[in-house]
Amino acid sequence: MSAKVGELVFLQQLAKRFKIPAPDFVVEPVSQSDIKNKLQIWGSGIVKPDVLAGKRGKAGAVHKVSDYREALQLLKKTAATEVNCLQPRTSYIVQAVPADIELFSAITYNTKFLSPSLTVSLKGGIDVESVPDSEKATIPVDVFRGLNAYQASELLSKLGLQGRLNSSVARCLVNQWDMFISTGMQSCEINPWRASKDDKIFACDFKAEFDENNFKFRDIGFELPEYPTSEEAFDEEMRTWSASSHQGQAHVSSLGGKKILPLLFGGGASTIITETLAQCGGDPMFLSDFGGNPPYERMKKTAEICFRHKLGGASLLLILGGKANNTQIDITFAAIADALEEWVGRNGPLHIPVVIGRGGPGLVQGFAAMKKTLENLHLPHVIFGPDTPITLVAAYAARLAACAGLELRED
């Protein structure tokens, strides 16, 4: 699992701690006199929403101001305005920083190097995605030796940054690495660094993602703020349930579909199945991964949550995964069957088809338990063994869901 933070948390908690130069700032609510005094010192400021959404500038949520009256109005307006469908936690204003050059830097775990890597460009800013690879430079960073100023300086020299500014930026990049590795981050990005020829450098925007399972993150030393969320009750309940135990995955990600309720097993298999369903018009309700050999109680509760929130509106129930190595199919299927039977007992008869495909230990017993329950509930069903590719099962389920939906509308 991961946790994200934006620029305001960086300014409040991380910049001074890791000696990363950053602009001055104030947070809404703020008094008129404080804003007036700050703007007299700064000359101008930039109002921003504290929201975990990218492209804030392109979304029209970032405003440059020099008048304190306008700043007060924009702070209140910005704090109440959604950005890319996300509600800000608050708003803040940072000092506007003049610059001769803008840089981009990012540290992330890199599958190519099998280690963290540092990427730098001398063309940072709002359109960094359009900067060609020829104007970026990336080096691996050894997790034991870390990043030193010489490595960072050499990287900047390759991009054409020379002189005293090279040395100053290199030291800032070393501090960024220290922050990354000391706090259990998975990735962090500063875009842009705004630098002037007189050696003044400021980190002017920031985003990062932490690995919540990293012990360094658990000892980070401050509480992450809670952001307003637009997630459904289903997502919230499943997220809480998933975090309650590490005995088997219970991960979901809503897709907004209306037809197929998918109970899927295996991370890679789940992704392939979901993509196939989408391509074939299956309209899956969510992406799920319920593998990891969950015990009976955990799998039953997982299925119960899915059924309680989603089964009443589904056109088809899909229970599908690849051939397992260690997941006991008989246990997981018995749990799903019992959860399904209890749902029908509470809500009345169900009239949708069920498609099943799986392989692994306890398969025959698992199929037998599921078949008995489906027959008792008078649910039409099709069961595929491990010899049938999961993509074919998913495509079949998508076509069947379309037919089932037509039949339900006709009824």
Secondary structure as GFF3:
##gff-version 3
##sequence-region A 1 411
A	DSSP	beta_strand	2	5	.	.	.	ID=ss1
A	DSSP	alpha_helix	7	9	.	.	.	ID=ss2
A	DSSP	pi_helix	10	14	.	.	.	ID=ss3
A	DSSP	beta_strand	25	27	.	.	.	ID=ss4
A	DSSP	alpha_helix	32	42	.	.	.	ID=ss5
A	DSSP	beta_strand	45	50	.	.	.	ID=ss6
A	DSSP	beta_strand	63	65	.	.	.	ID=ss7
A	DSSP	alpha_helix	68	79	.	.	.	ID=ss8
A	DSSP	beta_strand	90	95	.	.	.	ID=ss9
A	DSSP	beta_strand	101	110	.	.	.	ID=ss10
A	DSSP	beta_strand	115	121	.	.	.	ID=ss11
A	DSSP	three_ten_helix	128	130	.	.	.	ID=ss12
A	DSSP	three_ten_helix	133	135	.	.	.	ID=ss13
A	DSSP	beta_strand	136	140	.	.	.	ID=ss14
A	DSSP	alpha_helix	149	159	.	.	.	ID=ss15
A	DSSP	alpha_helix	163	182	.	.	.	ID=ss16
A	DSSP	beta_strand	185	195	.	.	.	ID=ss17
A	DSSP	beta_strand	201	203	.	.	.	ID=ss18
A	DSSP	beta_strand	206	211	.	.	.	ID=ss19
A	DSSP	alpha_helix	215	218	.	.	.	ID=ss20
A	DSSP	alpha_helix	233	243	.	.	.	ID=ss21
A	DSSP	beta_strand	251	254	.	.	.	ID=ss22
A	DSSP	beta_strand	260	265	.	.	.	ID=ss23
A	DSSP	alpha_helix	267	279	.	.	.	ID=ss24
A	DSSP	beta_strand	286	289	.	.	.	ID=ss25
A	DSSP	alpha_helix	296	310	.	.	.	ID=ss26
A	DSSP	three_ten_helix	311	313	.	.	.	ID=ss27
A	DSSP	beta_strand	316	323	.	.	.	ID=ss28
A	DSSP	alpha_helix	329	347	.	.	.	ID=ss29
A	DSSP	beta_strand	354	359	.	.	.	ID=ss30
A	DSSP	alpha_helix	363	376	.	.	.	ID=ss31
A	DSSP	beta_strand	381	384	.	.	.	ID=ss32
A	DSSP	alpha_helix	390	410	.	.	.	ID=ss33
###
